[in-house]
Amino acid sequence: MADEEFRIFELSLQGFGCSQVLVLMALEAQGRDDPLLVRAMSGLLGGMGCGRTCGTLAGACCVLGMYAGRGGVEEREDDALPIMQAELVDWFEAEYGVRYGGINCDDIIEKDPGLRLSRCPPLIVETFRKVMEILARHDYSPDGRAGGGRE
């Protein structure tokens, strides 16, 4: 996991935001590149640009959807996706909502952008690890090749 932690910090230092980092990590694990998806994740940064729901949490839910969601007419969403999302949100609220008084970006960084560098990367690391743990429990491998009936 030390390599993942280093990579997350590296991406953060390169200027990628929380939700982008999570998607980049998932894409890298799958050996894929999708600049459009990474760009789309910009919409979640900074609590959707207005300090609301933490972009790490929203981005992590999107990563779960990358693995278990529906991607085309021939696919079906995994019935476990809402269960995985609820597990993630419950964990995030217990871990960070309690610590920072809420799960909004403004709560976590106390409306002080200077706190982003110290608080967000460790939060992203732990959330990424939790996402990978949840996926593994539901038979998804990080490379996206196995689990949940997907190939």
Phi, psi and omega in degrees: 000342180299323178296319178296317179299314178301315182297319179297315178296321179298312179297321178297317179292336177281358176098003176283142180271175188310304183294325178295318180299315180299316180291320177300318179297316179294317178298317178298320178298329180270358181068031184240165177224131180211080182303326180296317178296316179299316178297318180298328180294345176302333180294345180262349184297147177061035182064050181063032176080358183224020175080008181279214186316129181309131179296333177295314179295312180297317179296321179296322176296324176295321178296317176302319178294328176302325183270320191244358182275176179271131183242359181189171182303323184279354183258162176231138177296138176296131178301339181280348184304309180298329178292316179295318179296316179297320178298317179297311181298316178300315178298314183298316178297317180292322183280310188252328177298319179291314183297319186249004177081017178158172182250011174280152178305314180300325177294314186291318181260007178052039181055027179240100182305336178295339179279349182301316184294327181272328185265322189287311181304314178296325178295319178296316179302308182295323179291319177300316178299319179295318178300314180296324177295314179298314179300317180298319179296337179254023173066031173256132175266152181303329181285354176074006184272344183227163173099150174055021178078011182261148173230000000 
